[in-house]
């Protein structure tokens, strides 16, 4: 690809250092970027100079553009991409967005997606994007104190459904607040919800959760081994559904 070295240096401080600093590329004014997709790099440059409308970019392509923009410190492109995604953020998208936005310098987008995932959790759990989520991203959602659901049992059942998609999920399970569940549900349903390889471990989690419930009731100190550090902490939205009518971007 031939382009103006002056313009590309304006677009990226990283490229500027490579072409104008004490690097081998500075001699011939030529960059060899073997691990960067040429088509994606060109599209990033097109976004930077205003030739590409981000509203027309496919969702699957956005993280590829964002990763390249972040790598080459093209902050203007990162901001434009972030604004474009935030303008059309929906429940169907947030599972995918949460898996890449934070790694691309899009903290505002990540924060908005996380808030939507937590405060509309039961709706979100029914989307295809929820089923596709990686363990790290889903762990952050399930650990969020703002999570809104009828009860902790509903949170657990959503995670179990996600695990049946092939994910292991012990990191996610550790964020479930089992001690907030009804004792009968804990004894009769939890361990039976998981596959055979997890049943023994889950049986231990259930016993510890029952002990935690007793300790909470009696005001005693409880030290957890299998439960997460928030095992006894209430969620802000637990027991209520704060969902409102869909916003314009969720309709249709």
Secondary structure, 3 states (H helix, E strand, C coil): CCCCHHHHHHHCHHHHHHHHCCCCHHHHCCCCCCCCCHHHHHHHHHHHCCCCCHHHCCHHHHHHHHHHHHHCCCHHHHHHHHHHHHCCCCHHHHHHHHHHHHHHCCHHHHHHHHHHHHHCHHHHCCCHHHHHCCHHHHHHHHCCCCCEECCHHHHHHHHHHHHCCCCCCHHHHCCCCHHHCCHHHHHHHHHHHCCHHHHHHHHHHHHHHHHHHHHHHHCCCCCCCCCCCCCCCCCCEECCCCCCCCCHHHCC
